[in-house]
Amino acid sequence: MAKEKTTHRRSATRASTSQDSPGQDISPDERRRMIEQAAYLRAEHRGFNGGDPMEDWLVAEREINRMLPSPQQQKQELAAYKMLREAVGKILGDAKEILNAEAIRQALAQATAQLKQVGEHTADTIDKVAASVEKDMVNAAQKIGTRWDAYSEKTADLFQVWRDRGNRFLTDATAAVGDWLQQTSDKLKTQTYHSGDMAASGTLECTACGEHLVLHTPAHLPACSKCRNMEFRRV
């Protein structure tokens, strides 16, 4: 009799132990190895012709630091992420009877511009969390599908602001979300998250080994606890 395959799960929340924080579960030596690998890949990409090894290192270091933010950076990004989601929800909630894919796209664009005008966070921080919020919206749109029957507070996420609207509005909203999803999915190509990205609550799996990561609240993604891969997808 074949052994039943088991799936290991671990939880990562803002109140979890330090090993669940992306910037803290990577040792200085491991971070350095990651920078070395990224710098090597930059040189390899250009065929090891020309270029400046120091520039390769500095660029790689910035990339790794962005993927694995410090605890202070995590705090700032989490605050920006929550503010942006709240702003997007408000704009979507104020939507009138005429709703289309462009209105959904503009909701994220307007909320992002508003947050930048406030000036509490850097443009890079806001752009980073905006990418995560867009992925959250895509994930919710995929769960809703072509029929609003699948709509619930759990599946709709940011689109739950429409829960009290009439049937006609919800029918139009379903079509608008579907159109927006098609346009956005073409742009995103692959719906994946990387270590250091913000992600809403839910379950993700490592794209390399299938290890599950459960987020009970919005949080930064760590590296995979099993294989150290840094890419995840929703399940």
C-alpha positions as CSV (number, residue, x, y, z in Angstrom):
1,M,0.0,0.0,0.0
2,A,1.5,3.3,-1.0
3,K,2.2,5.8,1.7
4,E,-0.1,8.7,1.8
5,K,1.7,11.9,0.8
6,T,1.7,14.4,3.5
7,T,1.9,18.2,3.2
8,H,3.8,20.1,5.8
9,R,2.4,23.4,6.8
10,R,3.6,26.2,8.9
11,S,2.1,29.5,9.9
12,A,3.5,32.9,9.4
13,T,1.8,35.9,11.1
14,R,3.0,39.2,12.3
15,A,3.0,37.7,15.8
16,S,4.9,34.6,14.8
17,T,8.5,33.7,15.8
18,S,11.4,35.5,14.2
19,Q,12.2,32.7,11.7
20,D,9.0,33.6,9.9
21,S,10.2,37.1,9.1
22,P,11.9,37.2,5.7
23,G,14.7,39.5,6.8
24,Q,15.5,37.7,10.0
25,D,15.5,34.0,9.0
26,I,18.4,34.6,6.5
27,S,21.9,34.6,8.2
28,P,24.5,37.1,7.1
29,D,26.5,34.4,5.4
30,E,23.4,33.1,3.5
31,R,22.5,36.7,2.5
32,R,26.0,37.2,1.2
33,R,25.8,34.0,-0.8
34,M,22.5,35.1,-2.3
35,I,24.1,38.5,-3.3
36,E,27.1,36.6,-4.8
37,Q,24.7,34.4,-6.9
38,A,22.7,37.4,-8.1
39,A,25.8,39.2,-9.1
40,Y,27.1,36.2,-10.9
41,L,23.9,35.8,-12.8
42,R,24.1,39.4,-13.9
43,A,27.5,38.8,-15.4
44,E,26.4,35.5,-16.9
45,H,23.5,37.3,-18.6
46,R,25.8,39.5,-20.6
47,G,28.1,36.6,-21.4
48,F,30.8,37.8,-18.9
49,N,31.7,40.5,-21.4
50,G,32.4,44.0,-20.1
51,G,30.6,45.3,-17.1
52,D,31.9,46.2,-13.6
53,P,32.0,43.5,-10.9
54,M,31.5,46.2,-8.2
55,E,28.4,47.5,-10.0
56,D,27.1,43.9,-10.3
57,W,27.6,43.4,-6.6
58,L,25.9,46.7,-5.6
59,V,22.9,46.1,-7.9
60,A,22.6,42.5,-6.6
61,E,22.8,43.8,-3.0
62,R,20.0,46.2,-3.6
63,E,17.9,43.5,-5.2
64,I,18.4,41.1,-2.3
65,N,17.8,43.8,0.3
66,R,14.5,44.7,-1.5
67,M,13.4,41.1,-1.5
68,L,14.5,40.6,2.2
69,P,13.6,43.9,3.9
70,S,14.8,44.8,7.4
71,P,12.3,44.6,10.3
72,Q,11.9,48.4,10.0
73,Q,11.3,48.3,6.3
74,Q,8.8,45.5,6.9
75,K,6.9,47.7,9.4
76,Q,6.8,50.6,6.9
77,E,5.7,48.3,4.0
78,L,3.0,46.7,6.1
79,A,1.6,50.1,7.0
80,A,1.6,51.2,3.4
81,Y,0.0,48.0,2.3
82,K,-2.9,48.3,4.7
83,M,-3.4,52.0,3.7
84,L,-3.4,51.1,0.1
85,R,-5.9,48.3,0.5
86,E,-8.2,50.6,2.5
87,A,-8.0,53.3,-0.2
88,V,-8.7,50.8,-3.0
89,G,-11.6,49.4,-1.1
90,K,-13.1,52.9,-0.6
91,I,-12.8,53.8,-4.3
92,L,-14.4,50.5,-5.3
93,G,-17.1,50.9,-2.7
94,D,-17.9,54.4,-4.2
95,A,-18.3,52.9,-7.7
96,K,-21.6,53.9,-9.3
97,E,-23.9,51.8,-11.4
98,I,-21.6,52.0,-14.5
99,L,-18.8,49.6,-13.8
100,N,-16.2,48.3,-16.2
101,A,-12.6,46.9,-16.2
102,E,-11.2,50.4,-16.6
103,A,-12.9,51.5,-13.4
104,I,-11.3,48.6,-11.5
105,R,-7.9,49.5,-13.0
106,Q,-8.3,53.1,-12.1
107,A,-9.2,52.2,-8.5
108,L,-5.7,50.8,-7.9
109,A,-4.0,53.6,-9.9
110,Q,-5.9,56.4,-8.0
111,A,-5.3,54.8,-4.6
112,T,-1.6,54.5,-5.4
113,A,-1.3,58.1,-6.5
114,Q,-3.2,59.3,-3.4
115,L,-0.8,57.4,-1.1
116,K,2.2,58.9,-2.9
117,Q,0.7,62.4,-2.4
118,V,0.4,61.8,1.4
119,G,4.2,61.5,1.5
120,E,4.4,59.1,4.5
121,H,6.2,56.4,2.4
122,T,8.7,56.4,-0.4
123,A,7.6,55.9,-4.0
124,D,9.5,52.6,-4.1
125,T,7.7,51.3,-1.0
126,I,4.3,52.2,-2.5
127,D,5.1,50.7,-5.9
128,K,6.1,47.5,-4.2
129,V,3.0,47.1,-2.1
130,A,0.8,48.2,-5.1
131,A,2.2,45.2,-7.0
132,S,1.2,43.0,-4.1
133,V,-2.3,44.5,-3.8
134,E,-2.8,44.0,-7.6
135,K,-1.9,40.3,-7.1
136,D,-4.4,40.1,-4.2
137,M,-7.1,41.5,-6.5
138,V,-6.2,39.0,-9.2
139,N,-6.4,36.1,-6.7
140,A,-9.9,37.3,-5.6
141,A,-11.1,37.8,-9.2
142,Q,-9.9,34.2,-10.0
143,K,-11.9,32.8,-7.1
144,I,-15.1,34.8,-8.1
145,G,-14.9,33.5,-11.7
146,T,-17.6,34.2,-14.2
147,R,-20.5,33.8,-11.7
148,W,-21.2,35.8,-8.6
149,D,-22.4,32.7,-6.9
150,A,-18.8,32.2,-5.8
151,Y,-18.9,35.6,-4.1
152,S,-18.3,35.6,-0.4
153,E,-16.4,37.7,2.1
154,K,-13.6,35.1,2.1
155,T,-13.3,34.8,-1.7
156,A,-14.1,38.4,-2.7
157,D,-11.5,40.1,-0.6
158,L,-11.2,43.7,-1.7
159,F,-14.3,43.3,-3.9
160,Q,-16.4,42.5,-0.8
161,V,-17.3,46.2,-0.6
162,W,-20.0,45.4,-3.2
163,R,-21.7,42.7,-1.0
164,D,-24.9,44.8,-0.4
165,R,-25.4,45.9,-4.0
166,G,-28.3,44.8,-6.1
167,N,-28.3,41.8,-8.5
168,R,-28.0,44.0,-11.6
169,F,-24.9,45.7,-10.2
170,L,-23.4,42.4,-9.2
171,T,-24.0,41.0,-12.6
172,D,-22.2,44.0,-14.2
173,A,-19.5,43.7,-11.6
174,T,-18.8,40.1,-12.4
175,A,-18.4,41.0,-16.1
176,A,-16.1,43.9,-15.2
177,V,-14.0,41.8,-12.8
178,G,-13.7,39.1,-15.5
179,D,-12.6,41.6,-18.2
180,W,-10.1,43.3,-15.8
181,L,-8.7,39.9,-14.8
182,Q,-8.1,38.9,-18.4
183,Q,-6.3,42.2,-19.1
184,T,-4.3,42.1,-15.9
185,S,-3.4,38.4,-16.1
186,D,-1.9,39.0,-19.6
187,K,0.3,41.7,-18.0
188,L,1.3,39.7,-15.0
189,K,1.9,36.5,-17.0
190,T,2.5,34.4,-13.9
191,Q,0.7,34.9,-10.7
192,T,3.5,34.4,-8.2
193,Y,4.8,36.0,-5.1
194,H,8.5,36.3,-4.0
195,S,10.1,36.4,-0.6
196,G,9.9,39.9,0.8
197,D,6.6,40.6,-1.0
198,M,3.5,41.5,1.0
199,A,0.6,39.1,0.7
200,A,-2.9,38.9,2.1
201,S,-4.0,36.1,4.4
202,G,-4.4,32.6,2.8
203,T,-2.3,29.6,1.8
204,L,0.6,29.7,-0.6
205,E,2.9,27.0,-1.7
206,C,6.6,26.9,-2.7
207,T,6.9,26.6,-6.5
208,A,10.0,24.4,-6.0
209,C,9.0,21.8,-3.4
210,G,5.3,22.4,-2.7
211,E,5.8,23.3,1.0
212,H,2.7,25.2,2.2
213,L,2.9,28.6,4.0
214,V,-0.2,29.7,5.8
215,L,-0.7,33.5,6.4
216,H,-3.4,34.3,9.0
217,T,-2.9,38.0,8.5
218,P,-1.2,40.1,5.8
219,A,2.6,39.5,6.1
220,H,5.9,39.5,4.2
221,L,6.8,36.2,2.7
222,P,9.9,34.5,4.0
223,A,12.1,32.1,2.0
224,C,10.7,28.5,1.9
225,S,11.5,26.9,5.2
226,K,12.1,23.6,3.5
227,C,14.2,24.3,0.4
228,R,14.9,28.1,0.7
229,N,13.3,28.8,-2.6
230,M,11.9,32.3,-2.8
231,E,8.9,32.0,-5.1
232,F,5.3,31.1,-4.1
233,R,1.9,30.8,-5.6
234,R,-1.6,30.8,-4.2
235,V,-3.4,27.5,-3.6
